[in-house]
Amino acid sequence: MSLHMTSSVSFIILKQTDSADGLSPYLERVERGLAEYNRGGRPYPLSISYGVSFFNQGSVDAFLREMDEKMYAMKAGHHQDTAR
């Protein structure tokens, strides 16, 4: 696994895996960590948005675009949840 910073608030984590099932333990660990952090009584909850994409010998641009689109879809869902 490797971590790459793409801007002041964006990161790309690359993980080699054969299937989406191989990512589940990592995503679950992140979600548990966020939930634990947010139970700490801090004034503002922490949330993250992420997009998962698989690179299979295609275009790197398409790989990154798919990841970005999925991340923004998750982010929009967060904003809808907080607007309620």
Residue pairs with C-beta under 8 A, 6 or more apart in sequence:
1 13
1 14
1 15
1 16
1 26
2 13
2 14
3 11
3 12
3 13
4 11
4 12
4 13
4 14
5 11
6 12
12 64
12 67
15 22
15 23
15 26
17 23
20 52
20 54
23 52
27 50
27 52
30 48
30 50
34 46
34 47
34 48
37 46
38 45
38 46
47 78
49 71
49 72
49 74
49 75
49 78
50 70
50 71
50 74
51 66
51 67
51 68
51 69
51 70
51 71
51 72
51 73
51 74
52 67
52 70
53 63
53 64
53 66
53 67
53 70
54 63
55 63
